[in-house]
Amino acid sequence: MATQVIVLNGGSSSGKSAIARCLQRVLPHPWISFGVDDLIDRLPPAMLGSPAGLSFGRRGEVNVGEDFLAVQHAWLVGIAAMAGAGARIVLDEVFLGGGASQERLRGYLTGLEVLWAGVRCAPAVAAGREIARGDRVIGMAATQAETVHEGVRYDVEVDTGRTGSLDCARAIAAHVR
């Protein structure tokens, strides 16, 4: 069966979005890219900074509330439906709960052929990118750099601190069926 979904998991500022763009260029068929940042960017303002929605701690911790989980559920059902209908999807994710987050997502993607790709980056490199971006809570990248990978099983892993985005995308694309 052909790969239907590529899940890129890595911490904030690890390079997932750049890899997703490169994958869209190097893969032979059209792939649609979605990321958790897309979902967050489209939340109503009242959900940001709210205990029921999504809030951020002073050291970059991400606090997820019940309202956010409800919206995220609908988002993931929709992404899975698109893949099931024939769209090829690159999903840029941050597994805040490590392996438990992967298992939760696996439940949404049941019956689909999924390629799990770990996007690693040294905490200091991610922290430097975070500062350069200027649109993240300082500390988020370093906090997430390792924890998002704990207990997660991958088909392929790349390190954007050592390898450029295009070469990382090519390494992932080599595993796509």
Disulfide bonds with the S-S distance in Angstrom:
none
